[in-house]
Amino acid sequence: MKTVEKEPLVKTWPHRYPVVLERDPVGGTYGGYALDLPVFTWGKASQEEALKSLSRGLALALLELEEAGKPIPEPSEGVPLETLSELHAPQVVFLEPAPVNPVSLELWRALKARGLSQRELARRMGTSPSAVHRLLDPFYFGHSLESLRRATKALGVGLEVRFAV
């Protein structure tokens, strides 16, 4: 029996990257930055919000590298805690990049290949620019088949849906 390689329903990366998470002692908000990629966040109400923002930032930075054909960096070992400011009580956390929806990525690539704006795609689909923005959001997983049909028709591209068993 032939084994069929299954495509994942989400795009993930096999690494956890070190990020520094800090709390602003004056405002009480949280922020942080990645050590290996140009990712940062600030002004988040909780550690969970800051980590979610950093995780999404890691995913976007990795997608940008892939789209540019550049190599994905290996995670560093982190940074010695003694080199960080004790004032903000930072902590180093190893964080996975957020999973992204490959459907959104393919839709974005088709839009880019056609040279259309999101606003023009919305006009052609008969929907709002915010609806198109949501379809292109790599962290959105609520695409309907009808929305995809309208998008592919508006872009003049085909749509394939396969089930691998």
KETOR-318088 format. One record per residue (C-alpha): residue number from 0; residue in one letter; x, z, y. Coordinates in Angstrom, 3 decimals, decimal comma. Example, Ala and Ser with C-alpha at 12.3 -4.5 7.8 and 13.67 -1.06 7.14 Angstrom:
% KETOR-318088
(rec 0 'a' (12,300 7,800 -4,500)) (rec 1 's' (13,670 7,140 -1,060)) 
***
This chain:
% KETOR-318088
(rec 0 'm' (0,000 0,000 0,000)) (rec 1 'k' (1,336 -0,963 3,417)) (rec 2 't' (1,734 1,833 5,983)) (rec 3 'v' (0,331 1,029 9,415)) (rec 4 'e' (2,105 2,585 12,383)) (rec 5 'k' (-0,522 4,271 14,535)) (rec 6 'e' (-0,314 4,154 18,309)) (rec 7 'p' (-0,839 7,536 19,933)) (rec 8 'l' (-3,987 8,195 21,925)) (rec 9 'v' (-1,825 9,894 24,529)) (rec 10 'k' (1,680 9,255 25,748)) (rec 11 't' (4,058 12,188 25,370)) (rec 12 'w' (7,788 12,805 25,518)) (rec 13 'p' (9,855 14,739 22,968)) (rec 14 'h' (11,576 17,041 25,474)) (rec 15 'r' (10,957 20,226 27,401)) (rec 16 'y' (12,647 20,251 30,807)) (rec 17 'p' (13,867 23,327 32,669)) (rec 18 'v' (11,952 24,167 35,841)) (rec 19 'v' (12,468 27,008 38,286)) (rec 20 'l' (9,276 28,845 39,192)) (rec 21 'e' (9,211 31,042 42,321)) (rec 22 'r' (6,679 33,198 44,147)) (rec 23 'd' (6,603 33,254 47,935)) (rec 24 'p' (6,900 36,956 48,848)) (rec 25 'v' (5,060 36,440 52,149)) (rec 26 'g' (2,179 34,154 51,221)) (rec 27 'g' (1,977 35,063 47,553)) (rec 28 't' (1,759 31,430 46,496)) (rec 29 'y' (3,832 29,801 43,776)) (rec 30 'g' (6,140 26,839 43,804)) (rec 31 'g' (8,936 25,405 41,771)) (rec 32 'y' (11,182 22,499 40,988)) (rec 33 'a' (12,681 20,696 38,013)) (rec 34 'l' (16,405 20,821 37,426)) (rec 35 'd' (16,803 17,384 35,827)) (rec 36 'l' (14,231 15,233 37,620)) (rec 37 'p' (13,064 14,901 41,250)) (rec 38 'v' (9,962 17,053 40,823)) (rec 39 'f' (8,725 19,956 42,931)) (rec 40 't' (5,525 21,732 43,904)) (rec 41 'w' (4,558 24,444 46,364)) (rec 42 'g' (1,586 26,385 47,699)) (rec 43 'k' (-0,154 26,923 44,370)) (rec 44 'a' (-2,439 29,935 43,991)) (rec 45 's' (-1,189 30,886 40,523)) (rec 46 'q' (1,708 30,389 38,145)) (rec 47 'e' (-0,590 28,350 35,903)) (rec 48 'e' (-1,420 25,932 38,734)) (rec 49 'a' (2,267 25,586 39,627)) (rec 50 'l' (3,233 24,920 36,008)) (rec 51 'k' (0,436 22,353 35,618)) (rec 52 's' (1,595 20,580 38,771)) (rec 53 'l' (5,216 20,598 37,605)) (rec 54 's' (4,231 19,330 34,153)) (rec 55 'r' (2,351 16,415 35,706)) (rec 56 'g' (5,261 15,752 38,045)) (rec 57 'l' (7,633 15,580 35,086)) (rec 58 'a' (5,355 13,049 33,393)) (rec 59 'l' (5,150 10,887 36,532)) (rec 60 'a' (8,931 10,986 37,018)) (rec 61 'l' (9,477 9,925 33,406)) (rec 62 'l' (6,908 7,123 33,723)) (rec 63 'e' (8,679 5,860 36,827)) (rec 64 'l' (12,003 5,786 34,978)) (rec 65 'e' (10,444 3,926 32,043)) (rec 66 'e' (8,761 1,359 34,308)) (rec 67 'a' (12,120 0,736 36,007)) (rec 68 'g' (13,824 0,322 32,615)) (rec 69 'k' (16,047 3,329 33,220)) (rec 70 'p' (17,035 5,837 30,531)) (rec 71 'i' (15,129 9,072 30,056)) (rec 72 'p' (17,465 12,016 30,724)) (rec 73 'e' (18,078 14,692 28,145)) (rec 74 'p' (17,088 18,168 29,343)) (rec 75 's' (19,936 20,293 30,649)) (rec 76 'e' (20,575 23,779 29,380)) (rec 77 'g' (19,122 25,172 32,586)) (rec 78 'v' (20,866 27,046 35,345)) (rec 79 'p' (22,488 30,469 35,110)) (rec 80 'l' (20,046 32,980 36,579)) (rec 81 'e' (22,786 34,626 38,639)) (rec 82 't' (23,088 31,429 40,713)) (rec 83 'l' (19,449 31,637 41,799)) (rec 84 's' (18,255 33,661 44,769)) (rec 85 'e' (17,100 37,119 43,741)) (rec 86 'l' (14,881 37,260 46,836)) (rec 87 'h' (12,129 35,123 45,319)) (rec 88 'a' (12,429 36,469 41,761)) (rec 89 'p' (12,699 32,987 40,221)) (rec 90 'q' (12,324 32,327 36,555)) (rec 91 'v' (13,455 29,347 34,506)) (rec 92 'v' (10,840 27,912 32,163)) (rec 93 'f' (11,227 24,989 29,770)) (rec 94 'l' (8,166 22,834 30,325)) (rec 95 'e' (6,756 19,815 28,511)) (rec 96 'p' (5,750 16,836 30,630)) (rec 97 'a' (1,956 16,499 30,707)) (rec 98 'p' (0,486 13,956 28,298)) (rec 99 'v' (-0,735 10,794 29,980)) (rec 100 'n' (-3,416 8,292 29,065)) (rec 101 'p' (-1,934 4,943 27,983)) (rec 102 'v' (-5,235 3,235 28,919)) (rec 103 's' (-4,685 4,188 32,572)) (rec 104 'l' (-1,105 2,927 32,338)) (rec 105 'e' (-2,167 -0,441 30,925)) (rec 106 'l' (-4,857 -0,796 33,564)) (rec 107 'w' (-2,305 0,002 36,287)) (rec 108 'r' (0,132 -2,574 34,837)) (rec 109 'a' (-2,590 -5,242 34,777)) (rec 110 'l' (-3,525 -4,449 38,393)) (rec 111 'k' (0,127 -4,682 39,421)) (rec 112 'a' (0,654 -7,954 37,507)) (rec 113 'r' (-2,363 -9,501 39,269)) (rec 114 'g' (-1,123 -8,331 42,666)) (rec 115 'l' (-4,438 -6,725 43,571)) (rec 116 's' (-5,096 -3,557 45,531)) (rec 117 'q' (-7,243 -0,758 44,176)) (rec 118 'r' (-9,768 -1,505 46,926)) (rec 119 'e' (-9,999 -5,167 45,869)) (rec 120 'l' (-10,438 -4,181 42,219)) (rec 121 'a' (-13,231 -1,796 43,242)) (rec 122 'r' (-14,935 -4,593 45,190)) (rec 123 'r' (-14,696 -6,957 42,226)) (rec 124 'm' (-16,014 -4,285 39,859)) (rec 125 'g' (-18,858 -3,340 42,194)) (rec 126 't' (-17,755 0,274 42,337)) (rec 127 's' (-16,087 2,681 44,734)) (rec 128 'p' (-12,337 2,896 45,405)) (rec 129 's' (-12,440 6,522 44,218)) (rec 130 'a' (-13,847 5,386 40,843)) (rec 131 'v' (-10,964 2,907 40,470)) (rec 132 'h' (-8,475 5,569 41,536)) (rec 133 'r' (-9,838 7,818 38,782)) (rec 134 'l' (-9,498 5,019 36,180)) (rec 135 'l' (-5,854 4,556 37,196)) (rec 136 'd' (-5,091 8,308 37,142)) (rec 137 'p' (-2,710 8,810 34,190)) (rec 138 'f' (-4,143 12,294 33,623)) (rec 139 'y' (-7,773 11,102 33,385)) (rec 140 'f' (-9,136 10,682 29,862)) (rec 141 'g' (-12,804 9,830 30,532)) (rec 142 'h' (-12,712 6,028 30,539)) (rec 143 's' (-15,936 4,464 29,301)) (rec 144 'l' (-15,872 1,193 27,431)) (rec 145 'e' (-18,220 -0,262 30,044)) (rec 146 's' (-15,800 0,655 32,881)) (rec 147 'l' (-12,952 -0,977 30,991)) (rec 148 'r' (-15,008 -4,121 30,382)) (rec 149 'r' (-15,805 -4,393 34,098)) (rec 150 'a' (-12,171 -3,772 35,042)) (rec 151 't' (-10,805 -6,387 32,654)) (rec 152 'k' (-13,381 -8,933 33,837)) (rec 153 'a' (-12,461 -8,215 37,465)) (rec 154 'l' (-8,759 -8,567 36,626)) (rec 155 'g' (-9,213 -11,681 34,499)) (rec 156 'v' (-7,508 -10,131 31,488)) (rec 157 'g' (-8,583 -9,444 27,929)) (rec 158 'l' (-9,544 -6,133 26,333)) (rec 159 'e' (-8,697 -5,144 22,767)) (rec 160 'v' (-9,962 -2,047 20,996)) (rec 161 'r' (-8,537 -1,399 17,545)) (rec 162 'f' (-9,038 1,284 14,958)) (rec 163 'a' (-6,078 1,771 12,647)) (rec 164 'v' (-6,956 3,192 9,262)) 
***
